[in-house]
Amino acid sequence: MPSKRLMSFWAFLDVCLLAAGAILIVFSELFRMPNLMINFTLNNGFLLGGLVTGIFFLITFVVSVGAVVQKNHNTTGLVMLNWLLVIDSLVVLVVGTIIWFFSLEQRNNYFKVYNSVSPETRIQIQDKFSCCGYFTQNDTVEIGGSFCTSQTFVDQLVNATDATFGRCVGPITASTDYTLNNIFTTIYGFMAVVISLFLATMCVIKRRQEEERFKRIDAKRGGRGFV
């Protein structure tokens, strides 16, 4: 058997993979709960991507348990585990990169989202950030709520030196940028767990193969061992 230190490190990384999968699944479902800015920031595609990644992690963990309990001479399960880890890394890369690319054009991307939500949601956002409209006072502004009470008030929100004064684009993208950055950074961070477990599994496979080779050599020598 490989050394206890190697197997302990491998088991630690495997548990980290399990925890990463659980975190992704829990938060993918948790973020579906009613929350004004979370619901505005994260679309179903983002949440589905997190859920799928978490499921892949959990499947990989289950396979890893079956692989590591196989007899020493059988490394087929560990090889299969490493192929699953390669797939996991690709899933992490795709999901994280999609979110990252989306975050690069937030002002325009969330203008489309702002246009697509209901008037009631726009009023809630305007009240939350004390702003009217997205880019200007006349684009998608909703009259109502506690802040944008009338068109006269909206027209007064003009600053000759700051075109975004009183507009929602600034506070909205500040909120979405914080959320998206934390999400894709966390997802990319899980890549370290996947790669580390891949390398640790390679070490376990190599160690098992070496031990089996020595056993065969020892058997040919009549079980006398080495001098």
Steps between C-alpha positions, in 0.01 A plus 500: 500500500616859442624685806253625759617856441424478127161339558411754770581785262301330223202452735517866607484617138215258430301644790575850367351394165190375681471829689542699177223301335269547797570875509423540130174307520380669819572852380363432151168416667530762775545780246165412346324629811336843476773765524483818295863537390600132503205416276586797278872413480486123448296355218388139473797418279749601771313306767471195275873516430577499873259212557648290219854562625400396851337181371813412303707545817271272701503231230879519497510463879282187488726349231807589708371306800441192286839541332711534813356193675591272211780253555852631465568340162186647341549863397221512240269692735769757576570549130126552442501747789770707333305509174200630695724763660605611151132539412445689828778742412345567159158563657655740754687680223191538280263614778751737659598652166139556392433696819829687468430605140151613599650715776721686250199666334277552800373847412355382168409149615302618799333772294336211312410334828362827636282534192371144536390510864155610611417864576453402865857368515638817341315710758650289780849548356445876461384524861791286625770709331317836491533528122275542197548329166807304394722714272282813485187628668289394203621146431294240684417738783198395705292763674393379840637375826658718766774665291397560138165641602434713191637586158575852625726357771668270249570791262669689783760226542739662255865577566687683226834354608384144574271330250449202731389706799173363636506209254488133596784372282771584755354345817358203311831403338686561827273242664509252211878534460557404864275195467636378166863549599452294816319226310742444212800540733358229727426271205852548362631435852343154492736423211783480755315218679437314173860529379646410841279191526599402145870519589449320831314221320786470254737457795275230651483315166878517457562382855259206462658399171846509656392284792338246271814486286715436808258226611533325164877525512497368856276209394744405224781496756306252709374755749844555646480877465792728418841515663 
